[in-house]
Amino acid sequence: MAPSCPQRQGIGKATDSERVAHYRSIRCVNGKAMARVWGMAQVHVLRLAEVRAAVSSGEAERLRVEAQLSIGEVARACGVDQSTVWRWEKGARRPRGLGALAYGDLLETLRAQAAQTNRKKTA
């Protein structure tokens, strides 16, 4: 959507709840609802949902342990503090932000490695 769109004018000074309501109300030209929350692209919103599901199910921690990675190594790879990863895995915090997106990329890589290892074991 173009920055000059009348729907977006003045949104920079809005409160957080007004921004959320605004982004939820914006429609694309073709009539489909835009999947934007805080200016995040739809793919990022979906990635965050995947990361949160992996964390809440315990899959994230299982993948990390199977790959023999420490919490510190994962934290460095994601650009976050190791206490952040620990809190994510223990359910004390929900993953969010760029660190969570990087965590999602790492989890995807670990899933692929685990699948490849399983294929080798069964062959």
C-alpha positions as CSV (number, residue, x, y, z in Angstrom):
1,M,0.0,0.0,0.0
2,A,1.4,3.4,-0.9
3,P,2.5,5.6,2.0
4,S,0.2,8.4,0.6
5,C,-2.9,6.2,1.2
6,P,-5.5,8.2,3.1
7,Q,-6.2,5.2,5.4
8,R,-2.6,5.4,6.7
9,Q,-2.3,9.2,7.2
10,G,-1.9,10.1,10.8
11,I,-1.4,6.5,12.0
12,G,2.1,7.2,13.3
13,K,0.7,9.2,16.2
14,A,-1.9,6.6,17.1
15,T,-1.9,4.6,20.3
16,D,-0.9,0.9,20.2
17,S,-4.5,-0.3,20.3
18,E,-5.5,2.2,17.5
19,R,-2.6,0.9,15.3
20,V,-3.7,-2.7,15.8
21,A,-7.4,-1.8,15.0
22,H,-6.2,0.2,12.0
23,Y,-4.0,-2.6,10.5
24,R,-6.8,-5.1,11.0
25,S,-9.2,-2.8,9.1
26,I,-7.1,-2.1,6.1
27,R,-8.1,-3.8,2.9
28,C,-6.1,-4.5,-0.3
29,V,-7.2,-3.0,-3.6
30,N,-8.6,-6.4,-4.6
31,G,-10.7,-6.6,-1.5
32,K,-8.7,-9.2,0.4
33,A,-7.8,-8.5,4.0
34,M,-4.2,-7.6,4.5
35,A,-2.3,-9.7,7.0
36,R,-0.4,-7.0,8.7
37,V,0.1,-6.7,12.4
38,W,2.5,-4.0,13.5
39,G,3.7,-3.7,9.9
40,M,4.8,-7.4,9.7
41,A,4.4,-9.3,6.5
42,Q,2.1,-12.2,6.4
43,V,5.0,-14.6,6.1
44,H,6.5,-13.3,9.4
45,V,3.2,-13.6,11.2
46,L,2.9,-17.2,10.0
47,R,6.5,-17.9,11.0
48,L,5.9,-16.6,14.5
49,A,2.8,-18.8,14.8
50,E,4.9,-21.8,13.8
51,V,7.7,-20.9,16.3
52,R,5.2,-20.5,19.1
53,A,3.6,-23.8,18.3
54,A,7.0,-25.6,18.3
55,V,7.9,-24.0,21.6
56,S,4.6,-24.8,23.3
57,S,4.6,-28.4,22.1
58,G,8.2,-29.0,23.3
59,E,9.4,-29.7,19.7
60,A,11.8,-26.7,19.8
61,E,13.7,-28.0,22.9
62,R,13.6,-31.6,21.6
63,L,15.2,-30.5,18.2
64,R,17.9,-28.5,20.0
65,V,18.8,-31.3,22.3
66,E,18.8,-33.9,19.5
67,A,21.2,-31.6,17.6
68,Q,23.4,-31.4,20.7
69,L,23.2,-27.6,20.7
70,S,23.4,-25.6,24.0
71,I,21.0,-22.8,24.8
72,G,23.9,-20.4,24.4
73,E,24.7,-21.6,20.9
74,V,21.1,-21.2,19.9
75,A,20.9,-17.8,21.5
76,R,24.0,-16.6,19.6
77,A,22.7,-17.9,16.3
78,C,19.4,-16.1,16.9
79,G,20.9,-12.8,18.2
80,V,19.2,-13.0,21.6
81,D,20.3,-13.6,25.2
82,Q,20.5,-17.2,26.3
83,S,18.0,-16.5,29.1
84,T,15.5,-15.5,26.3
85,V,15.8,-18.9,24.6
86,W,15.5,-20.6,28.0
87,R,12.3,-18.7,28.8
88,W,10.9,-19.5,25.3
89,E,11.6,-23.2,25.8
90,K,10.2,-23.3,29.3
91,G,7.0,-21.4,28.4
92,A,7.8,-18.3,30.5
93,R,7.8,-16.0,27.4
94,R,6.3,-16.2,24.0
95,P,8.8,-15.8,21.1
96,R,8.5,-12.5,19.4
97,G,10.5,-10.1,17.2
98,L,13.4,-10.7,14.9
99,G,15.1,-13.1,17.3
100,A,12.0,-15.3,17.2
101,L,12.1,-15.2,13.4
102,A,15.7,-16.2,13.4
103,Y,14.8,-19.0,15.9
104,G,12.2,-20.2,13.4
105,D,14.8,-20.4,10.7
106,L,17.0,-22.4,13.0
107,L,14.2,-24.7,13.9
108,E,13.5,-25.3,10.2
109,T,17.1,-26.2,9.7
110,L,17.1,-28.5,12.7
111,R,13.9,-30.2,11.4
112,A,15.5,-30.9,8.0
113,Q,18.6,-32.3,9.7
114,A,16.5,-34.5,11.9
115,A,14.5,-35.8,8.9
116,Q,17.7,-36.5,7.0
117,T,19.2,-38.4,10.0
118,N,16.0,-40.4,10.3
119,R,16.1,-41.3,6.6
120,K,19.7,-42.5,6.9
121,K,18.8,-44.7,9.9
122,T,15.9,-46.3,8.1
123,A,17.9,-47.0,4.9
